[in-house]
Amino acid sequence: MTVEEVGDDYTKDGTVDLRGNPVRRSIRGRWKACSFVVVYEVFERMAYYGISSNLVIYMTTKLHQGTVKSSNNVTNWVGTSWLTPILGAYVADAHLGRYITFVISCAIYFSGMLVLTLSVSIPGIKPPECSTANADDCKKASVLQLAVFFGALYTLAIGTGGTKPNISTIGADQFDVFDPKEKTQKLSFFNWWMFSIFFGTLFANTVLVYVQDNVGWALGYGLPTIGLAISISIFLMGTPFYRHKLPTGSPFTKMARVIVASLRKAKAPMARELTHFHELPSLEYERKGAFPIQPTPSLRFLNRASLKSGTTHKWNLCTITEVEETKQMLRMLPVLFITFVPSMMIAQINTLFVKQGTTLDRKVTGNFSIPPASLGGFVTLSMLISIVIYDRVFVKLTRKFTGNPRGVTLLQRMGIGLVFHIVIMIVASVTERYRLNIAAEHGLTHQNKVVLPLTIFALLPQFVLMGMADSFLEVAKLEFFYDQAPESMKSLGTSYSTTSLAVGNFMSSFLLSTVSEITKKRGRGWILNNLNESRLDYYYLFFAVLNLVNFVLFLVVVRFYVYRAEVTDSVDVKEVEMKVNDAKENE
């Protein structure tokens, strides 16, 4: 390579190696580095969903918990697993960087998985066996056994807090948005990223769940633990090829400074000329591989934070770029709130949907019976197929009409997913009404733990539709929060997506407990330990109405949302300014 070619080979987005040196795109990053990240995700998701997919069955059959308690324990744990990424994103962005935070979190994650496997394997720690038909007559697990089991679960949740928000961001960081070719490759990254996630999930929902139900929980949890060890090893093997972004300071502190500064100057007269607002020279940003952000008219009150008025203390004066970064994170909040309700629907897959499956005929052929949690594999399979069709067919067709490289905007894609969720809960309600009618016709309404003469595949439509919905909503949600977050807050932006799932699970726990208690007091309970006496059809119909209201609110949010200008737009502005200056010098 010539000196000029070597210079052009260096990335322009500020990425470095672990020692802080600039990196060359021909040596690090791109799909060569992403291949390790994607393969890691396959094995890691296999490990995580190997635990979560069938957890409600373990709590019901081994810990002898009822429908509401077992479902809430699952959603509370899943909610915590999706909430801790906020802490992980903060540590990565403000202190350790994404790579170091990720590696440390992997160690915590693996220790939790290891203890969890031991808690279902060692006789003194695992719950006592019970062969009686009535679970109430079984000996309950001791305080020590519960402490070890749930302690391991929540240790695992803390570990995932540092892996979830950073691994997808590490993958996206391997593409330089200032290189046209890499920018195009990055557009399809999140589709294939989700593909890898659900490929691992498919294995967990089929093979691992079958092992847990038919071989034993020790092996059923041991295999995911081994899978996690393999995934961590694969990720570490790719270390020489990764590009890294340096920590840029706490995004929470930066946002707090902007808000405090704007409040302090609330009564100061607002200036109109740009020269009255504080901004650093372009060279300051270029040294960090960043670019200043141009001011926008939205959330004008926050502009006061950069107004040159009063002292120059950092809690009284911020740059225009810091103000715009804060604005963008705040502008995304209404979209985040809209995703809470569909996240509640996702929480039903591993709880009530699985519990429904335990009441139906699971026999497929001969002596082979499908585990109830394995129906989750159809969510995965449906999503895998839908993503491929979306990426290869839908995008190409819509791109001709819209001119958008993505085919449709990210919010439009999310909107299609929201419509799917309305249809899903209507279908689930109709299916459950049919299941209850079968139970009544055969005189099995008041009998618990009996198999109804109805195939478990009657539940298949709601699982398949859920996968189709995820291919629109979940992929778009992850990409939206990453794409719309400022460059210095990508990890925090990604954690918005996990926060959505966390709040959805906590809301599911709250609604399940509340509706169960209220309906019990008013007559026939909607959610009882005996699902044949319950009215889940009403509960699902309630969810359908909730989704419809949420969709109307989504349309309002979309109407007023303004997309973030790409960072490369700032480059274009700078180039125009340079051309103007050159023209003036030549005159």
C-alpha positions in Angstrom: 0.0 0.0 0.0 1.1 3.6 -0.7 1.2 6.1 2.2 -2.1 7.6 0.9 -3.8 4.2 0.7 -2.7 3.4 4.3 -4.1 6.7 5.5 -7.5 6.0 3.8 -7.5 2.5 5.3 -7.8 3.9 8.9 -11.3 4.1 10.3 -12.9 7.6 10.6 -15.4 6.9 13.4 -12.9 7.1 16.3 -12.5 3.3 16.8 -9.3 2.0 18.2 -7.6 -1.2 19.4 -7.4 -2.2 23.1 -4.3 0.0 23.5 -6.0 3.0 22.1 -4.3 3.0 18.7 -6.1 3.9 15.5 -7.2 0.8 13.5 -7.1 -0.1 9.9 -10.4 -1.3 8.3 -8.6 -4.0 6.3 -7.3 -5.6 9.5 -10.1 -5.1 12.0 -13.8 -4.9 12.0 -16.4 -5.6 9.3 -18.0 -9.0 9.0 -14.7 -10.8 9.8 -15.0 -9.5 13.4 -18.8 -9.7 13.5 -18.6 -13.4 12.7 -17.3 -14.1 16.2 -19.9 -11.8 17.8 -22.8 -13.5 15.9 -21.6 -17.0 16.7 -21.2 -16.0 20.4 -24.8 -14.8 20.3 -26.1 -18.1 19.0 -24.6 -20.1 21.9 -25.4 -17.5 24.5 -29.0 -17.3 23.5 -29.2 -21.1 23.6 -27.9 -20.8 27.2 -30.3 -18.1 28.3 -33.4 -19.4 26.8 -32.4 -22.9 27.8 -33.2 -21.6 31.3 -36.0 -19.1 30.8 -38.2 -21.1 28.3 -39.0 -23.9 30.7 -38.6 -22.1 34.0 -42.3 -21.9 34.7 -42.5 -25.7 34.4 -39.7 -26.2 36.8 -41.3 -23.8 39.4 -44.6 -25.6 39.0 -43.4 -29.2 39.0 -40.3 -29.0 41.3 -41.0 -26.0 43.5 -44.7 -26.7 43.5 -45.9 -23.1 42.9 -49.3 -22.1 41.6 -50.1 -20.5 38.2 -49.9 -16.9 39.4 -46.9 -17.3 41.7 -44.8 -19.3 39.2 -45.7 -17.0 36.3 -44.8 -13.9 38.3 -41.6 -15.4 39.5 -40.6 -16.0 35.9 -41.6 -12.5 34.6 -40.0 -10.8 37.6 -36.7 -12.6 37.0 -36.9 -12.0 33.2 -37.8 -8.3 33.9 -34.7 -8.0 36.1 -32.6 -9.6 33.4 -33.7 -7.0 31.0 -33.5 -4.1 33.4 -29.9 -4.6 34.6 -28.5 -3.6 31.1 -29.1 0.0 32.1 -26.3 -0.4 34.7 -24.2 -2.3 32.2 -24.6 0.5 29.6 -23.6 3.1 32.2 -20.5 1.3 33.3 -19.5 0.7 29.6 -20.1 4.3 28.4 -18.7 6.1 31.5 -15.9 3.9 32.8 -14.6 0.6 31.5 -15.7 0.6 27.8 -17.8 -2.0 26.1 -15.3 -4.8 25.8 -14.0 -4.8 29.4 -17.5 -4.4 30.8 -18.6 -7.3 28.6 -15.8 -9.7 29.6 -16.3 -9.0 33.4 -20.0 -9.5 33.0 -19.4 -12.8 31.2 -17.6 -14.1 34.3 -20.5 -13.2 36.6 -23.0 -14.7 34.1 -21.1 -18.0 33.9 -20.8 -18.2 37.7 -24.6 -17.8 38.0 -25.2 -20.5 35.4 -22.8 -22.9 37.2 -24.5 -22.5 40.6 -27.9 -22.8 39.0 -26.9 -26.1 37.5 -25.6 -27.3 40.9 -28.9 -26.2 42.6 -30.9 -28.7 40.4 -28.3 -31.5 40.6 -26.9 -31.9 44.1 -29.4 -33.8 46.4 -28.8 -31.5 49.4 -29.5 -28.4 47.4 -32.2 -29.4 44.9 -35.9 -29.5 46.0 -37.2 -32.8 47.4 -39.0 -35.2 44.9 -42.7 -35.5 45.0 -44.9 -38.2 43.4 -48.4 -37.3 44.8 -51.0 -36.0 42.4 -51.8 -33.0 44.6 -48.9 -30.5 44.7 -50.2 -29.1 48.0 -49.3 -32.3 49.7 -45.7 -32.1 48.6 -42.8 -31.2 50.9 -41.8 -27.6 50.1 -38.3 -26.6 49.2 -36.3 -25.3 52.2 -35.2 -21.7 52.6 -31.6 -22.7 51.8 -32.7 -24.5 48.6 -34.8 -21.5 47.5 -32.0 -19.1 48.4 -29.4 -21.0 46.3 -31.8 -21.4 43.3 -33.0 -17.8 43.2 -29.6 -16.4 44.2 -28.1 -18.1 41.1 -30.9 -16.9 38.9 -30.4 -13.3 39.9 -26.6 -13.5 39.8 -27.2 -14.7 36.2 -29.5 -11.6 35.7 -26.7 -9.3 36.9 -24.3 -10.9 34.5 -26.6 -10.4 31.5 -26.8 -6.7 32.5 -23.3 -6.2 31.2 -23.6 -8.5 28.2 -26.9 -7.6 26.6 -26.5 -3.8 26.0 -22.8 -4.2 24.9 -22.6 -7.2 22.7 -24.9 -5.9 20.0 -23.2 -2.5 20.2 -19.8 -4.1 19.9 -21.1 -5.8 16.7 -22.4 -2.6 15.3 -19.2 -0.8 16.1 -17.4 -3.0 13.6 -18.8 -1.0 10.8 -17.6 2.6 10.0 -20.6 4.8 9.0 -18.1 7.1 7.2 -17.3 4.4 4.7 -20.2 3.9 2.2 -19.6 0.2 1.8 -19.5 -0.5 5.6 -22.5 1.8 6.1 -24.6 -0.3 3.7 -23.4 -3.5 5.5 -24.5 -2.1 8.8 -28.1 -1.7 7.6 -28.6 -5.4 7.4 -26.5 -6.2 10.6 -29.5 -6.1 13.0 -31.6 -8.4 10.8 -28.9 -11.0 10.9 -28.2 -10.3 14.5 -31.7 -11.2 15.4 -31.4 -14.2 13.1 -28.5 -15.5 15.2 -30.4 -14.8 18.5 -33.4 -16.9 17.4 -31.3 -19.6 15.9 -29.9 -20.2 19.4 -33.4 -19.8 20.9 -34.7 -22.5 18.5 -32.2 -25.0 19.8 -33.1 -24.2 23.4 -36.9 -24.4 22.8 -36.6 -27.8 21.1 -33.6 -29.9 22.2 -32.9 -28.4 25.7 -36.5 -28.3 26.7 -37.0 -31.9 25.6 -34.0 -32.9 27.7 -35.3 -31.1 30.7 -38.8 -32.7 30.5 -37.7 -36.2 29.6 -34.1 -36.8 30.8 -33.6 -34.5 33.8 -33.0 -31.0 34.9 -29.3 -31.6 35.8 -28.4 -32.3 32.2 -31.0 -29.9 30.9 -29.3 -27.0 32.8 -25.8 -28.4 32.4 -25.9 -28.2 28.6 -26.7 -24.5 28.6 -23.9 -23.9 31.0 -21.5 -25.6 28.7 -23.0 -23.6 25.8 -22.3 -20.4 27.6 -18.7 -21.4 28.2 -18.3 -22.1 24.5 -19.8 -18.8 23.5 -17.5 -16.8 25.8 -14.5 -18.7 24.4 -15.6 -17.9 20.8 -16.0 -14.2 21.6 -12.5 -14.0 23.2 -11.0 -15.7 20.1 -12.1 -12.7 18.0 -10.3 -10.1 20.3 -7.5 -9.4 17.7 -10.1 -8.4 15.1 -12.4 -6.1 17.1 -12.6 -2.3 16.8 -13.3 -0.5 20.1 -14.8 2.9 21.0 -13.4 4.7 24.0 -15.7 5.6 27.0 -17.1 9.0 26.5 -18.3 9.7 30.0 -21.6 9.0 31.8 -24.5 9.7 29.6 -26.7 10.2 32.7 -24.4 12.9 34.0 -24.3 14.6 30.6 -28.1 14.6 30.4 -28.5 15.8 34.0 -26.1 18.7 33.3 -28.1 19.8 30.4 -31.4 19.7 32.3 -30.0 21.5 35.4 -28.3 24.2 33.3 -31.5 24.9 31.3 -33.5 25.1 34.6 -30.9 27.5 36.1 -31.3 29.8 33.1 -35.1 29.4 32.7 -35.7 33.2 33.0 -32.7 34.2 30.9 -33.7 35.9 27.6 -33.4 33.5 24.7 -31.0 34.5 21.9 -31.6 33.6 18.2 -28.1 34.0 16.8 -25.9 30.9 16.9 -23.0 32.9 18.2 -24.7 33.3 21.5 -24.6 29.6 22.2 -21.6 27.6 23.4 -19.9 25.0 21.2 -16.4 23.5 21.0 -14.2 23.9 17.9 -14.6 21.2 15.3 -10.9 20.1 15.9 -11.9 19.1 19.5 -14.4 16.6 18.1 -12.2 15.4 15.3 -9.5 14.4 17.8 -12.1 12.1 19.4 -13.3 10.8 16.1 -16.6 12.7 16.5 -18.4 15.6 15.0 -20.5 18.4 16.4 -24.3 18.2 16.1 -26.3 21.0 14.4 -29.0 22.6 16.6 -32.6 21.5 16.1 -35.9 23.4 16.8 -37.5 20.8 19.1 -37.4 20.9 22.9 -36.2 24.5 22.7 -36.3 25.0 26.4 -33.1 22.8 26.7 -31.3 25.2 24.3 -30.8 27.5 27.3 -28.3 25.0 28.7 -25.8 26.1 25.9 -26.8 29.8 26.1 -23.7 32.0 27.0 -25.1 33.5 30.2 -23.8 33.4 33.7 -20.8 31.3 34.8 -19.0 28.9 32.6 -19.2 26.1 35.2 -20.0 22.7 33.5 -23.3 22.5 35.4 -24.3 25.9 34.1 -23.0 25.9 30.5 -23.2 23.0 28.0 -22.3 22.7 24.4 -24.9 22.6 21.6 -23.9 19.0 20.9 -24.5 18.0 24.5 -27.9 19.6 24.3 -28.8 17.9 21.1 -27.7 14.5 22.4 -29.9 15.0 25.5 -32.8 16.0 23.3 -32.5 12.9 21.2 -32.5 10.6 24.2 -35.6 12.4 25.5 -37.3 12.4 22.1 -37.1 8.6 22.1 -38.9 8.2 25.4 -42.5 8.3 24.0 -41.5 5.5 21.6 -40.1 3.6 24.5 -43.3 3.9 26.4 -45.3 2.6 23.5 -43.3 -0.6 23.4 -44.2 -1.6 27.0 -47.5 -3.1 26.1 -46.3 -5.4 23.3 -43.4 -6.4 25.7 -46.2 -7.6 28.0 -47.5 -9.9 25.3 -44.0 -11.4 24.8 -44.0 -12.3 28.5 -47.0 -14.6 27.9 -45.0 -16.9 25.7 -43.0 -18.5 28.5 -45.8 -18.3 31.1 -49.5 -18.6 30.3 -49.0 -19.9 26.8 -46.9 -22.7 28.2 -49.3 -23.4 31.0 -52.1 -23.8 28.4 -50.0 -26.4 26.7 -49.8 -28.6 29.8 -53.5 -29.2 29.6 -53.6 -30.4 26.0 -52.7 -33.6 24.2 -49.0 -33.4 23.5 -48.5 -36.8 21.8 -47.1 -36.5 18.3 -46.3 -40.1 17.2 -45.9 -43.3 19.2 -44.3 -42.5 22.6 -43.0 -39.1 21.5 -44.7 -36.1 23.2 -43.8 -32.5 22.5 -42.9 -30.5 25.7 -45.3 -27.5 26.1 -42.3 -25.0 26.1 -41.2 -26.4 22.8 -44.0 -24.5 21.1 -41.8 -21.4 21.7 -39.6 -22.9 18.9 -42.4 -22.1 16.5 -42.0 -18.4 17.5 -38.4 -18.7 16.7 -38.9 -20.6 13.4 -41.6 -18.2 12.3 -39.3 -15.2 13.0 -36.3 -16.7 11.2 -38.4 -17.2 8.1 -40.1 -13.8 8.4 -36.7 -12.0 8.8 -35.3 -13.6 5.7 -38.4 -12.9 3.6 -38.4 -9.3 5.0 -34.8 -8.7 4.2 -34.7 -10.4 0.8 -38.2 -9.7 -0.6 -40.2 -7.1 1.4 -37.4 -4.5 1.5 -36.6 -4.8 -2.2 -40.3 -4.3 -3.2 -41.0 -1.4 -0.9 -37.7 0.3 -1.7 -38.9 0.8 -5.2 -41.9 2.9 -4.0 -40.4 4.6 -1.0 -36.8 5.2 -2.0 -35.9 4.3 1.6 -32.8 2.0 1.9 -34.7 0.1 4.6 -37.9 -0.2 2.5 -40.0 1.4 5.2 -39.0 3.6 8.1 -38.2 2.0 11.5 -41.4 3.4 13.1 -43.5 2.1 10.2 -42.0 -1.4 10.7 -42.8 -1.2 14.4 -46.3 -0.1 13.6 -46.9 -3.3 11.5 -45.7 -5.3 14.5 -48.1 -3.6 16.8 -51.0 -4.5 14.5 -49.8 -8.1 14.7 -50.1 -8.0 18.5 -53.7 -7.0 18.3 -54.5 -10.0 16.0 -52.4 -12.3 18.2 -54.4 -11.7 21.4 -57.7 -12.0 19.5 -56.6 -15.3 18.1 -55.4 -16.4 21.6 -58.8 -15.5 23.1 -60.7 -17.4 20.5 -58.5 -20.5 20.9 -58.8 -20.4 24.7 -62.6 -20.2 24.4 -62.5 -23.3 22.2 -60.3 -25.1 24.8 -62.7 -24.3 27.6 -65.6 -25.5 25.6 -63.8 -28.9 25.0 -63.2 -29.2 28.7 -66.9 -28.4 29.5 -68.2 -30.9 26.8 -66.2 -33.7 28.4 -67.0 -32.9 32.0 -63.4 -31.9 32.8 -63.9 -28.3 33.9 -63.3 -29.0 37.6 -60.6 -31.6 37.2 -57.0 -30.5 37.5 -53.9 -32.1 35.8 -56.0 -33.9 33.2 -55.2 -33.9 29.5 -58.0 -32.6 27.3 -58.9 -34.4 24.0 -57.4 -31.5 22.0 -54.0 -31.4 20.3 -51.5 -28.9 21.6 -51.0 -27.7 18.1 -54.3 -25.8 18.5 -52.1 -23.2 20.1 -49.8 -23.0 17.1 -51.4 -20.0 15.4 -50.7 -17.6 18.3 -47.0 -18.8 18.5 -46.5 -18.4 14.8 -48.1 -15.0 14.7 -45.9 -13.9 17.6 -42.8 -14.8 15.6 -44.1 -12.8 12.7 -44.7 -9.8 15.0 -41.2 -10.0 16.4 -39.7 -9.9 12.9 -41.3 -6.5 12.6 -41.4 -5.0 16.0 -38.5 -6.4 17.9 -35.9 -6.1 15.1 -37.1 -2.5 14.4 -37.1 -1.6 18.1 -33.5 -2.7 18.6 -32.3 -1.0 15.4 -34.4 2.2 16.2 -32.9 2.7 19.6 -29.4 2.1 18.4 -29.7 4.1 15.3 -31.4 7.1 16.9 -29.2 7.3 19.9 -26.3 9.8 19.7 -22.9 8.4 18.9 -21.6 8.8 22.5 -24.7 7.1 24.0 -25.1 4.0 21.8 -25.0 1.6 24.8 -27.6 3.6 26.6 -29.7 3.7 23.5 -29.5 -0.1 23.1 -30.5 -0.5 26.8 -33.8 1.3 25.9 -34.7 -1.8 24.0 -34.0 -4.1 27.0 -35.7 -1.7 29.4 -38.8 -2.1 27.2 -38.8 -5.8 27.8 -38.0 -5.4 31.5 -40.9 -3.0 32.2 -43.2 -5.2 30.0 -42.4 -8.2 32.3 -42.9 -6.3 35.5 -46.2 -4.9 34.1 -47.3 -8.5 33.3 -46.6 -9.6 36.9 -48.6 -6.6 38.2 -51.6 -7.1 35.9 -51.6 -10.9 36.4 -51.8 -10.5 40.2 -54.2 -7.6 40.1 -56.6 -9.2 37.6 -56.4 -12.5 39.4 -57.3 -10.9 42.8 -60.1 -8.7 41.5 -61.8 -11.4 39.4 -61.6 -13.9 42.3 -63.5 -11.4 44.6 -66.1 -10.8 41.9 -67.0 -14.4 41.1 -65.2 -16.7 38.8 -61.5 -15.9 38.7 -59.8 -15.4 35.4 -56.5 -16.9 36.4 -56.6 -19.9 38.7 -54.3 -22.9 39.3 -56.9 -25.0 37.4 -56.9 -23.4 34.0 -60.1 -25.3 33.1 -61.9 -23.3 35.7 -60.2 -20.0 34.6 -61.3 -17.4 32.0 -58.0 -16.8 30.2 -60.1 -16.0 27.1 -61.3 -12.8 28.9 -57.8 -12.0 30.0 -56.5 -12.3 26.4 -59.4 -10.2 25.1 -58.5 -7.5 27.6 -55.0 -7.6 26.2 -56.3 -7.2 22.7 -58.2 -4.0 23.7 -55.0 -2.8 25.5 -53.0 -3.3 22.3 -55.6 -1.4 20.3 -55.4 1.6 22.6 -51.6 1.4 22.6 -51.6 1.4 18.8 -53.7 4.6 18.7 -51.2 6.3 21.0 -48.4 5.0 18.8 -49.9 6.8 15.8 -49.9 10.1 17.8 -46.3 9.5 18.8 -45.2 8.8 15.2 -47.0 12.0 14.0 -44.7 14.2 16.1 -41.5 12.2 16.1 -38.5 13.8 14.3 -35.7 11.4 13.2 -32.2 12.2 14.3 -30.0 13.6 11.5 -27.2 11.1 10.8 -23.8 11.9 12.1 -22.5 11.9 8.5 -24.8 14.9 7.9 -22.4 16.9 10.1 -19.6 15.8 7.9 -21.4 17.0 4.9 -22.0 20.4 6.6 -18.3 20.6 7.5 -17.3 19.8 3.9 -19.6 22.5 2.5 -18.1 25.0 5.0 -14.6 24.0 3.9 -15.5 24.5 0.2 -17.0 27.9 0.9 -13.8 28.9 2.8 -11.6 27.6 0.0 -13.7 29.6 -2.6 -13.3 32.8 -0.5 -9.5 32.2 -0.3 -9.3 31.8 -4.0 -11.2 35.0 -4.8 
